[in-house]
Structures are given as C-alpha cells and as structure tokens.
Amino acid sequence: MNLKKWIFIAVLLVIFYYAFIVNFFITLSIIASLYVAFRVYKIYARKKLNKLSASKEVFRASELGHFIALVAKVAKADGRVDELEAQLISMMFDDITKVFDEKDKTRAIMKEIFNEEKQKEDDTKEIAQSLNQLLGKGLHKRKQFVGFLIQLAFIDNGISKDEDKVLRIITNELGISTEIYESIIRNFENKMKNKQQTMNPQEAYKILGVSESDDMNTIKKAYRKLIREYHPDIISSQNKDEAYIEEATAKTQEINQAYQLIKDLKGK
C-alpha cells in the first residue's frame, strides 16, 4: 500500500474519531447536563409551589388562586353549582394537591377560596385582569385555563347564557379574542355532537364497562372510576396540546350521557 493510501486512511480515521467518538462523549455530556439542570429546576419549582400553601392569602394571590376564583365564578354563573360541576371541581382539587407536600392543608385552602369567591359578585373582571398580569405574555396557559373553564360550563349539558357572559368577560381580560373563544366553543360542540348522536343502551353499557344485570351501585362505581380516569387534569394539561381538554371533555360527556341513559332505563 503506497503512502498516499496510508495518509488517506489516517485522515479518515481522524475524521471518524472527531466526528463520532469525541462528539459522542460531548453529546452525552450535554444531555447529562441538561438532565441535571431539568431536575434542579423541578426541585426549585416544587419548592416554590409549596410555598403557596403557607396561607390562604398567599395561595389566593397566585396564578392558581386566581384560577380557582374564576372557576367559582363560572360554576355559580347560572345560580347554582351543579352536581357534575361539583364533581369536576373536586377532581381538579385532587389533581392540584398531588403536587403539594401538605395535601390536606392545600385542599382546605382551595376549598375556602372557592366557597368565598362563589358568594361574591361583580368582581370577575378584576380577577381576570389580575390573572392576566400574572401570566405574562404567553398565550398557551391562558388558553388551557379558558379551555378548562369552558369544559366546566359544558359539563352540565352545555353553556348557559349566564355562563357564556362570564366566560366572555374572562377571555376578553385574558387577551383571548372573540374569534379564538368561539372557535374553542365550536370545537367542543362538534366533539359533543359526534359523541352523542347515536348512543343506544348497548353502547351505554359498553362505554361504562358494565352489563345490564349489574345493579346501580356497581354501575355508579364504574362511572365514577371512568370520570376520574378521563377528566382533564389542569396540572398535566399545561404540558399538552390544546386538543387535550377538548378530547377529555368529549370523553367525559360521553361517559355522563351513558350513565344518564342507564339511570333512565333503570328508573333511578
């Protein structure tokens, strides 16, 4: 083999070494550094979040506190908190408390905020304005919060005029245009319509995973298990795309419709 070929092979080996072996270790180092930084950030974020449960006042001043206040406004917009609304709110509290160390204390604080805010009137605009300032410039979290509020309004068979009025005040103050709001509503309505048009008793039993011979206690347990499984999680939704809450709402409505159909059939 002549010298030129040896030189050519040597150059290839050097290129291979730097292109693959050295870069491989550099890449691994970068990945490891990013992972460590992510873990440190998660620990910091969790500690910062846990400070909210120091008192009701501290929690109320946070993004979550403002959001719970708006949840109360939407839930009470039509004069009362429906059973399904109350169930969804209870599950929302469960989802939020999962990320806190003092779970019972945090849940008690959120419940107190909710109960206080649902008794107040004419301050929805101010709360939404304050939340808008806390959220900064990003649109994603705003749309996730609004999506959950729309889901809450939808849960009891659609959005009433009073609920729509409250939602429009909130979306306007959060900088979400009428076009975006109405687009979200249409997406919800279309998913509901597609799910609800052709349900029959056999499909209802299948959706709940029960049989016609099961008693209502068994059916109710299956229903509650499914609702808890498929309801939109306000915490995890922040890491998912915009369709997440719409899909979760459609599934929740489908489960509710199946349960109501079976209740009617059994005369309960």
Phi, psi and omega per residue, in radians:
M1 nan 2.247 -3.072
N2 -1.382 2.992 -3.038
L3 -1.087 -0.675 -3.109
K4 -1.064 -0.707 3.140
K5 -1.164 -0.687 3.111
W6 -1.106 -0.739 3.119
I7 -1.103 -0.750 3.128
F8 -1.047 -0.794 3.130
I9 -1.119 -0.719 -3.137
A10 -1.092 -0.744 3.110
V11 -1.098 -0.759 3.113
L12 -1.052 -0.736 3.141
L13 -1.125 -0.711 3.111
V14 -1.113 -0.777 3.113
I15 -1.070 -0.781 3.131
F16 -1.051 -0.749 -3.101
Y17 -1.073 -0.848 -3.090
Y18 -1.322 -0.575 -3.090
A19 -1.313 -0.585 -3.023
F20 -1.986 -0.934 -3.025
I21 -1.267 -0.942 -3.133
V22 -1.101 -0.838 -3.140
N23 -1.103 -0.556 3.115
F24 -1.075 -0.823 -3.140
F25 -1.203 -0.635 3.062
I26 -1.085 -0.772 3.126
T27 -1.074 -0.769 3.103
L28 -1.057 -0.713 3.130
S29 -1.102 -0.733 3.128
I30 -1.113 -0.791 3.135
I31 -1.065 -0.783 3.132
A32 -1.082 -0.723 3.136
S33 -1.129 -0.732 3.121
L34 -1.133 -0.686 3.125
Y35 -1.111 -0.810 3.124
V36 -1.059 -0.773 3.134
A37 -1.078 -0.696 3.124
F38 -1.111 -0.768 3.139
R39 -1.119 -0.725 3.107
V40 -1.081 -0.755 3.121
Y41 -1.092 -0.723 3.138
K42 -1.077 -0.747 3.125
I43 -1.109 -0.774 3.129
Y44 -1.089 -0.796 -3.112
A45 -1.106 -0.701 3.132
R46 -1.145 -0.743 3.111
K47 -1.103 -0.733 3.117
K48 -1.095 -0.727 3.135
L49 -1.128 -0.726 -3.100
N50 -1.140 -0.365 3.091
K51 -1.148 -0.372 -3.120
L52 -1.125 -0.519 -3.093
S53 -1.434 0.179 3.098
A54 -1.098 -0.644 3.119
S55 -2.823 2.888 3.105
K56 -1.121 -0.661 -3.110
E57 -1.121 -0.731 3.132
V58 -1.147 -0.775 -3.131
F59 -1.126 -0.765 -3.096
R60 -1.073 -0.545 -3.109
A61 -1.373 -0.152 -3.087
S62 -1.507 3.012 3.053
E63 -1.000 -0.812 -3.120
L64 -1.102 -0.688 3.117
G65 -1.103 -0.746 3.076
H66 -1.102 -0.746 -3.118
F67 -1.090 -0.770 3.126
I68 -1.083 -0.653 3.079
A69 -1.065 -0.718 3.123
L70 -1.234 -0.601 3.039
V71 -1.008 -0.764 3.125
A72 -1.075 -0.695 -3.129
K73 -1.131 -0.756 -3.136
V74 -1.204 -0.750 -3.106
A75 -1.091 -0.620 -3.085
K76 -1.674 0.037 -3.031
A77 -1.003 -0.677 -3.112
D78 -1.682 0.396 2.989
G79 1.757 -0.382 -3.130
R80 -2.702 2.767 3.081
V81 -1.635 1.935 -3.131
D82 -1.112 2.730 -3.132
E83 -1.008 -0.754 -3.137
L84 -1.196 -0.629 3.068
E85 -1.100 -0.781 3.139
A86 -1.077 -0.658 3.128
Q87 -1.164 -0.749 3.127
L88 -1.141 -0.715 3.114
I89 -1.120 -0.714 3.098
S90 -1.057 -0.720 3.114
M91 -1.206 -0.588 3.068
M92 -1.089 -0.756 3.086
F93 -1.052 -0.715 3.103
D94 -1.052 -0.770 -3.122
D95 -1.082 -0.756 -3.100
I96 -1.210 -0.759 -3.087
T97 -1.137 -0.349 3.131
K98 -1.040 -0.495 -3.077
V99 -1.658 0.094 3.099
F100 -1.884 2.618 3.087
D101 -1.313 -0.793 3.134
E102 -1.618 1.392 -2.992
K103 -1.140 -0.839 -3.099
D104 -1.111 -0.746 3.135
K105 -1.121 -0.744 -3.134
T106 -1.115 -0.758 3.132
R107 -1.106 -0.711 3.132
A108 -1.108 -0.689 3.111
I109 -1.110 -0.832 -3.131
M110 -1.081 -0.722 3.141
K111 -1.120 -0.692 3.120
E112 -1.137 -0.765 3.094
I113 -1.040 -0.824 -3.131
F114 -1.031 -0.849 -3.092
N115 -1.124 -0.638 3.101
E116 -1.202 -0.768 -3.054
E117 -1.248 -0.523 -3.131
K118 -1.263 -0.273 3.105
Q119 -1.538 -0.282 -3.104
K120 -1.548 2.638 3.118
E121 -2.245 2.736 2.997
D122 1.175 0.338 3.075
D123 -2.112 0.203 -3.126
T124 -1.048 -0.764 -3.109
K125 -1.066 -0.783 -3.122
E126 -1.124 -0.702 3.132
I127 -1.142 -0.756 3.131
A128 -1.131 -0.684 3.089
Q129 -1.074 -0.760 3.137
S130 -1.137 -0.730 3.097
L131 -1.110 -0.687 3.128
N132 -1.007 -0.706 3.111
Q133 -1.160 -0.683 -3.129
L134 -1.187 -0.539 -3.048
L135 -1.391 -0.206 -3.141
G136 1.252 -2.508 -3.003
K137 -1.692 -0.346 -3.047
G138 -1.132 2.500 -3.125
L139 -1.651 -0.428 -2.992
H140 -1.040 -0.896 -3.092
K141 -1.153 -0.617 3.085
R142 -1.015 -0.833 -3.110
K143 -1.166 -0.572 3.095
Q144 -1.172 -0.769 3.113
F145 -1.087 -0.823 -3.141
V146 -1.100 -0.697 3.103
G147 -1.021 -0.718 3.124
F148 -1.182 -0.706 3.129
L149 -1.120 -0.668 3.076
I150 -1.153 -0.713 3.095
Q151 -1.037 -0.730 3.120
L152 -1.076 -0.736 3.128
A153 -1.180 -0.615 -3.110
F154 -1.260 -0.448 -2.917
I155 -1.046 -0.500 -3.139
D156 -1.812 0.978 3.029
N157 1.200 0.759 2.985
G158 1.821 2.939 -3.086
I159 -1.572 2.157 3.092
S160 -1.373 2.949 3.118
K161 -1.068 -0.711 -3.128
D162 -1.171 -0.692 3.104
E163 -1.149 -0.724 3.116
D164 -1.081 -0.692 3.128
K165 -1.071 -0.806 3.138
V166 -1.142 -0.761 -3.139
L167 -1.090 -0.667 3.140
R168 -1.190 -0.619 3.062
I169 -1.095 -0.796 -3.100
I170 -1.127 -0.876 -3.090
T171 -1.112 -0.651 3.121
N172 -1.095 -0.763 -3.115
E173 -1.276 -0.405 3.095
L174 -1.512 0.047 3.089
G175 1.352 0.386 3.094
I176 -1.723 2.147 -3.038
S177 -1.174 2.788 3.083
T178 -1.033 -0.657 -3.138
E179 -1.091 -0.766 3.136
I180 -1.158 -0.776 3.132
Y181 -1.024 -0.852 -3.113
E182 -1.194 -0.517 3.063
S183 -1.152 -0.732 3.089
I184 -1.089 -0.752 3.124
I185 -1.045 -0.798 -3.136
R186 -1.077 -0.726 3.109
N187 -1.061 -0.747 3.086
F188 -1.069 -0.852 -3.083
E189 -1.079 -0.730 -3.141
N190 -1.120 -0.723 3.122
K191 -1.166 -0.679 3.096
M192 -1.097 -0.795 -3.088
K193 -1.085 -0.774 3.141
N194 -1.093 -0.609 -3.101
K195 -1.356 -0.530 -2.898
Q196 -1.796 -0.156 -2.965
Q197 -1.150 -0.690 -2.916
T198 -2.146 0.403 -3.083
M199 -1.248 2.307 3.054
N200 -2.093 2.990 -3.084
P201 -0.966 -0.702 -3.129
Q202 -1.084 -0.728 3.115
E203 -1.173 -0.650 3.140
A204 -1.072 -0.806 3.109
Y205 -1.100 -0.694 -3.140
K206 -1.135 -0.747 -3.132
I207 -1.039 -0.732 -3.128
L208 -1.442 -0.184 3.134
G209 1.244 0.581 -3.131
V210 -2.201 3.016 3.116
S211 -2.012 2.861 -3.104
E212 -1.086 -0.472 -3.110
S213 -1.428 -0.190 -3.137
D214 -1.203 2.552 3.098
D215 -1.411 2.982 -3.045
M216 -1.174 -0.520 3.096
N217 -1.100 -0.744 3.111
T218 -1.137 -0.752 -3.129
I219 -1.136 -0.710 3.136
K220 -1.118 -0.708 3.107
K221 -1.098 -0.743 3.126
A222 -1.123 -0.711 3.125
Y223 -1.073 -0.863 -3.109
R224 -1.117 -0.634 3.110
K225 -1.115 -0.764 -3.136
L226 -1.183 -0.734 3.122
I227 -1.044 -0.767 3.142
R228 -1.138 -0.592 -3.111
E229 -1.277 -0.672 -2.976
Y230 -1.830 -0.112 -3.132
H231 -1.125 2.654 3.135
P232 -1.258 2.238 3.136
D233 -1.569 2.007 -3.032
I234 -1.136 -0.472 3.122
I235 -1.357 -0.949 -3.096
S236 -1.219 -0.383 -3.134
S237 -1.112 -0.384 -3.115
Q238 -1.233 -0.268 3.099
N239 -1.828 0.187 -3.085
K240 -2.126 2.950 -3.085
D241 -1.353 3.049 -3.015
E242 -1.170 -0.406 -3.101
A243 -1.302 -0.243 -3.038
Y244 -1.011 -0.911 -3.091
I245 -1.182 -0.626 3.099
E246 -1.077 -0.796 -3.142
E247 -1.145 -0.732 3.137
A248 -1.123 -0.668 3.114
T249 -1.137 -0.778 3.138
A250 -1.052 -0.751 3.136
K251 -1.168 -0.719 3.118
T252 -1.084 -0.751 3.119
Q253 -1.127 -0.676 3.111
E254 -1.091 -0.754 3.121
I255 -1.130 -0.745 3.115
N256 -1.081 -0.742 -3.125
Q257 -1.130 -0.742 3.128
A258 -1.075 -0.770 -3.134
Y259 -1.115 -0.756 -3.138
Q260 -1.140 -0.677 3.120
L261 -1.093 -0.769 3.132
I262 -1.176 -0.692 3.101
K263 -1.043 -0.762 3.129
D264 -1.111 -0.714 -3.139
L265 -1.115 -0.635 -3.114
K266 -1.569 -0.038 3.098
G267 1.204 0.559 -3.104
K268 -1.763 nan nan
